[in-house]
Amino acid sequence: MARTLQHSLQETRMFPVMNSTAPSFTRRSMLQRSAGGFGYLALQAMLAEEQAKAAVANPLAAKKPSFAPTAKRIVFLFMKGGPSHVDTFDPKPLLQRDDGKPYPFAQPRVQFAATGKLLKSPWKFKQYGQSGLPVSELFPNVAECVDELCVLRSVYGTNPAHGGALLKLHTGSDTQVRPSMGSWVVYGLGTENDNLPGFLTICPTLAHGGMNNWGASFLPAYCQGTPIGNAAIPAQQAMVKHIRNARISPALQRQQLDFLAQVNHEHLDLAGADAALEGRINSFELAYRMQSTMPEAQDVTQETESTKKMYGIDNPVTANFGRQCLMAQRFLERGVRFVQVTHSDSEVQWDQHGNLYKGHSKNASEVDKPIAGFLKDLKARGLLDDTLVLWGGEFGRTPTAQGTDGRDHNPNGFTMWMAGGGVKKGFAYGATDDYGYFAQEDKMHVNDLHATILHLMGLNHEKLTYRYAGRDYRLTDVAGVVAKDIIA
């Protein structure tokens, strides 16, 4: 054993061996020769520390997608309350024919409320564009853009109540608080303008889940959606609060923030990683940068009169939603990754359990021209090709009547549509049954919708995960199939 040890020491030449002719290698010479390595290790540690601080300073920096995306940004035009698919984009001739008759098939075991016999649509459908896709009289302006639309007629969910359905659509879960769709997109891709939040929601509803519909949950704080106003106030008054500091100059603010950041980083160095503190550091920095960018981005007065007219801002009926859409365009143009625009009010929404004709007519008249103007403007500015536009509500409505002139909630089959962002144009995907109650052909669950959206953004929904409480989470949970047939 001694001979083996001596032989090993001779080979490594780390220590002198008696009666050996091999040149000696002293500890001093070893330190001299390895000094450069120690310096490299120190430099590597310093760089790692700088990289960690940089990540804290700018977590919103754009990240590379998993593969080449067809969409770089997304806007969700959310119609709260559940617009009726059989009255908007999914015509049903048999429903018109069999008005007043019993629904001939079994209805869902769980329903939100009891409904009666079949109720025909009070609006006529007409084919538009080269594609010939049918659109109802409710949307004459959007119908002019039908050759840009990819109409998804077979979307379905699982929850017939507004609260659960909103959470399912926005977060992928209707039972627990989870990160929202916009938060997942920002987590995966960052944003292209770090002077603005990566995820903005304009005039969101505070009901049926409220901020959980745009919250980051357990994702890092910078993924949180930033609300601008809410559904209870006019869009003209929807501003980021305290965006200007009238008491002190930006230079003094910068000094204060630098000192605060120094103290906070010293705390991080001593205490180790602290997600809450890192989130506060990031929020302070972003708030400072937003002061110079947000007011200009929200100032729609800079737009031409023809542009404002195209969005309907000159008309009191369309002005409110038109202003929201125009703000969304300005945010998208400035590199915000995910923007949501919500149409909702406390009186009508799209939730017509009664007065279907009056309610849907009012709602459609408020959003039809602004949406068409938004699509045309994005196309004119060269943004539509790589901007994914998503339209829809949390569910559809029943083909059977509630009372004499209303429709109940229907998560079993409804319509949403996409435009731009690499989807097929003038294309209808999937189908509900002959009366519009159940998704039947090429069914697209909400999980599948999310998987498809992430795919268009260049993200693999199965790999976009975050580890929390001992398990990996994702927007699509353990489900989700990409609808590749809608991709151009």
Secondary structure, 3 states (H helix, E strand, C coil): CHHHHHHHHHHHCCCCCCCCCCCCCCHHHHHHHHHHHHHHHHHHHHHHHHHHHHHHHCCCCCCCCCCCCCCCEEEEEEECCCCCHHHCCCCCHHHHHCCCCCCCCCCCCCCCCCCCCECCCCCCEEEECCCCEEEECCCHHHHCCHHHEEEEEEEECCCCCHHHHHHHHHHCCCCCCCCCHHHHHHHHHCCCCCCCCCEEEECCCCCCCHHHHCCCCCCCHHHCCEEECCCCCCHHHCCCCCCCCCCCCHHHHHHHHHHHHHHHHHHHHHHCCCHHHHHHHHHHHHHHHHHHHHHHHHCHHHCCHHHHHHCCCCCCCCHHHHHHHHHHHHHHHCCCCEEEEEECCCCCCCCCCCCHHHHHHHHHHHHHHHHHHHHHHHHHCCCHHHEEEEEECCCEEEEEEECCCEEEEECCCEEEEEECCCECCCEEECEECCCCCCEEECCEEHHHHHHHHHHHCCCCCCCCCEEECCEEECCCCCCCCCCHHHEC
